[in-house]
Amino acid sequence: MERAWETIKSHPSVTTTIDLFFIGIAFVSPDFKAKQHFTIKF
């Protein structure tokens, strides 16, 4: 799954990702100009 998540993060249309350890959220929005990746550990 880690390799799949890296593939998702590197996809050109994905602009923002949030890694919540058990799940991940990927945003595909042209409104976000720069790629951002967040990891939240709790």
N, CA, C and O atoms as a GROMACS GRO file, in nm:
protein
  168
    1MET      N    1   0.082  -0.120   0.000
    1MET     CA    2   0.000   0.000   0.000
    1MET      C    3   0.086   0.126   0.000
    1MET      O    4   0.046   0.228  -0.056
    2GLU      N    5   0.202   0.120   0.061
    2GLU     CA    6   0.288   0.237   0.061
    2GLU      C    7   0.330   0.275  -0.080
    2GLU      O    8   0.336   0.393  -0.115
    3ARG      N    9   0.358   0.175  -0.161
    3ARG     CA   10   0.397   0.202  -0.300
    3ARG      C   11   0.279   0.261  -0.377
    3ARG      O   12   0.297   0.351  -0.459
    4ALA      N   13   0.158   0.209  -0.352
    4ALA     CA   14   0.039   0.263  -0.418
    4ALA      C   15   0.015   0.408  -0.378
    4ALA      O   16  -0.022   0.491  -0.461
    5TRP      N   17   0.036   0.438  -0.248
    5TRP     CA   18   0.015   0.575  -0.200
    5TRP      C   19   0.116   0.670  -0.265
    5TRP      O   20   0.080   0.783  -0.301
    6GLU      N   21   0.241   0.626  -0.281
    6GLU     CA   22   0.341   0.709  -0.348
    6GLU      C   23   0.303   0.733  -0.494
    6GLU      O   24   0.326   0.842  -0.547
    7THR      N   25   0.246   0.633  -0.558
    7THR     CA   26   0.200   0.648  -0.697
    7THR      C   27   0.088   0.750  -0.706
    7THR      O   28   0.085   0.833  -0.796
    8ILE      N   29  -0.005   0.743  -0.612
    8ILE     CA   30  -0.117   0.838  -0.609
    8ILE      C   31  -0.063   0.979  -0.586
    8ILE      O   32  -0.104   1.072  -0.656
    9LYS      N   33   0.028   0.995  -0.491
    9LYS     CA   34   0.083   1.128  -0.461
    9LYS      C   35   0.157   1.187  -0.580
    9LYS      O   36   0.155   1.309  -0.600
   10SER      N   37   0.221   1.104  -0.659
   10SER     CA   38   0.300   1.155  -0.771
   10SER      C   39   0.218   1.176  -0.898
   10SER      O   40   0.271   1.228  -0.997
   11HIS      N   41   0.092   1.138  -0.898
   11HIS     CA   42   0.008   1.156  -1.017
   11HIS      C   43  -0.005   1.306  -1.047
   11HIS      O   44  -0.023   1.385  -0.955
   12PRO      N   45   0.005   1.345  -1.174
   12PRO     CA   46   0.003   1.488  -1.208
   12PRO      C   47  -0.124   1.562  -1.170
   12PRO      O   48  -0.119   1.683  -1.144
   13SER      N   49  -0.238   1.496  -1.165
   13SER     CA   50  -0.362   1.567  -1.136
   13SER      C   51  -0.391   1.578  -0.986
   13SER      O   52  -0.480   1.653  -0.946
   14VAL      N   53  -0.318   1.505  -0.904
   14VAL     CA   54  -0.337   1.512  -0.758
   14VAL      C   55  -0.259   1.632  -0.706
   14VAL      O   56  -0.138   1.642  -0.727
   15THR      N   57  -0.329   1.723  -0.638
   15THR     CA   58  -0.264   1.845  -0.592
   15THR      C   59  -0.236   1.845  -0.443
   15THR      O   60  -0.136   1.904  -0.400
   16THR      N   61  -0.318   1.781  -0.363
   16THR     CA   62  -0.299   1.778  -0.218
   16THR      C   63  -0.335   1.640  -0.166
   16THR      O   64  -0.434   1.580  -0.209
   17THR      N   65  -0.253   1.588  -0.074
   17THR     CA   66  -0.283   1.461  -0.010
   17THR      C   67  -0.272   1.477   0.141
   17THR      O   68  -0.193   1.556   0.192
   18ILE      N   69  -0.354   1.399   0.210
   18ILE     CA   70  -0.349   1.393   0.355
   18ILE      C   71  -0.341   1.247   0.393
   18ILE      O   72  -0.430   1.168   0.362
   19ASP      N   73  -0.234   1.211   0.460
   19ASP     CA   74  -0.211   1.074   0.504
   19ASP      C   75  -0.251   1.064   0.650
   19ASP      O   76  -0.188   1.124   0.737
   20LEU      N   77  -0.357   0.987   0.679
   20LEU     CA   78  -0.406   0.969   0.815
   20LEU      C   79  -0.370   0.832   0.871
   20LEU      O   80  -0.435   0.783   0.963
   21PHE      N   81  -0.268   0.769   0.817
   21PHE     CA   82  -0.214   0.639   0.852
   21PHE      C   83  -0.305   0.526   0.806
   21PHE      O   84  -0.262   0.444   0.724
   22PHE      N   85  -0.428   0.518   0.854
   22PHE     CA   86  -0.518   0.410   0.813
   22PHE      C   87  -0.588   0.442   0.680
   22PHE      O   88  -0.623   0.350   0.606
   23ILE      N   89  -0.607   0.569   0.652
   23ILE     CA   90  -0.670   0.610   0.526
   23ILE      C   91  -0.593   0.729   0.470
   23ILE      O   92  -0.518   0.795   0.542
   24GLY      N   93  -0.613   0.756   0.344
   24GLY     CA   94  -0.552   0.871   0.280
   24GLY      C   95  -0.657   0.946   0.200
   24GLY      O   96  -0.750   0.886   0.146
   25ILE      N   97  -0.640   1.076   0.194
   25ILE     CA   98  -0.732   1.161   0.119
   25ILE      C   99  -0.650   1.232   0.012
   25ILE      O  100  -0.547   1.292   0.041
   26ALA      N  101  -0.696   1.224  -0.112
   26ALA     CA  102  -0.628   1.290  -0.223
   26ALA      C  103  -0.725   1.388  -0.288
   26ALA      O  104  -0.839   1.355  -0.316
   27PHE      N  105  -0.676   1.510  -0.309
   27PHE     CA  106  -0.757   1.613  -0.372
   27PHE      C  107  -0.709   1.636  -0.514
   27PHE      O  108  -0.590   1.646  -0.541
   28VAL      N  109  -0.804   1.644  -0.605
   28VAL     CA  110  -0.777   1.674  -0.745
   28VAL      C  111  -0.852   1.802  -0.775
   28VAL      O  112  -0.970   1.800  -0.811
   29SER      N  113  -0.782   1.914  -0.761
   29SER     CA  114  -0.847   2.043  -0.778
   29SER      C  115  -0.754   2.140  -0.850
   29SER      O  116  -0.640   2.158  -0.807
   30PRO      N  117  -0.800   2.200  -0.957
   30PRO     CA  118  -0.715   2.299  -1.026
   30PRO      C  119  -0.700   2.427  -0.945
   30PRO      O  120  -0.616   2.511  -0.979
   31ASP      N  121  -0.778   2.445  -0.839
   31ASP     CA  122  -0.767   2.565  -0.756
   31ASP      C  123  -0.638   2.565  -0.674
   31ASP      O  124  -0.586   2.671  -0.641
   32PHE      N  125  -0.586   2.447  -0.642
   32PHE     CA  126  -0.459   2.437  -0.569
   32PHE      C  127  -0.346   2.442  -0.670
   32PHE      O  128  -0.338   2.358  -0.759
   33LYS      N  129  -0.259   2.540  -0.658
   33LYS     CA  130  -0.153   2.560  -0.757
   33LYS      C  131  -0.028   2.478  -0.729
   33LYS      O  132   0.039   2.433  -0.822
   34ALA      N  133   0.006   2.457  -0.601
   34ALA     CA  134   0.128   2.384  -0.566
   34ALA      C  135   0.090   2.252  -0.500
   34ALA      O  136  -0.008   2.243  -0.426
   35LYS      N  137   0.170   2.148  -0.528
   35LYS     CA  138   0.146   2.019  -0.464
   35LYS      C  139   0.182   2.029  -0.317
   35LYS      O  140   0.284   2.088  -0.280
   36GLN      N  141   0.096   1.971  -0.232
   36GLN     CA  142   0.121   1.967  -0.089
   36GLN      C  143   0.086   1.829  -0.037
   36GLN      O  144  -0.013   1.770  -0.078
   37HIS      N  145   0.170   1.778   0.053
   37HIS     CA  146   0.148   1.646   0.110
   37HIS      C  147   0.157   1.658   0.262
   37HIS      O  148   0.257   1.708   0.315
   38PHE      N  149   0.056   1.612   0.331
   38PHE     CA  150   0.051   1.621   0.477
   38PHE      C  151   0.042   1.480   0.535
   38PHE      O  152  -0.026   1.393   0.481
   39THR      N  153   0.111   1.459   0.645
   39THR     CA  154   0.102   1.335   0.721
   39THR      C  155   0.061   1.371   0.862
   39THR      O  156   0.130   1.448   0.929
   40ILE      N  157  -0.049   1.316   0.907
   40ILE     CA  158  -0.100   1.343   1.040
   40ILE      C  159  -0.086   1.216   1.122
   40ILE      O  160  -0.142   1.112   1.087
   41LYS      N  161  -0.010   1.225   1.229
   41LYS     CA  162   0.011   1.109   1.317
   41LYS      C  163  -0.057   1.136   1.449
   41LYS      O  164  -0.037   1.241   1.510
   42PHE      N  165  -0.136   1.042   1.493
   42PHE     CA  166  -0.206   1.058   1.621
   42PHE      C  167  -0.203   0.929   1.698
   42PHE      O  168  -0.256   0.922   1.808
   0.00000   0.00000   0.00000
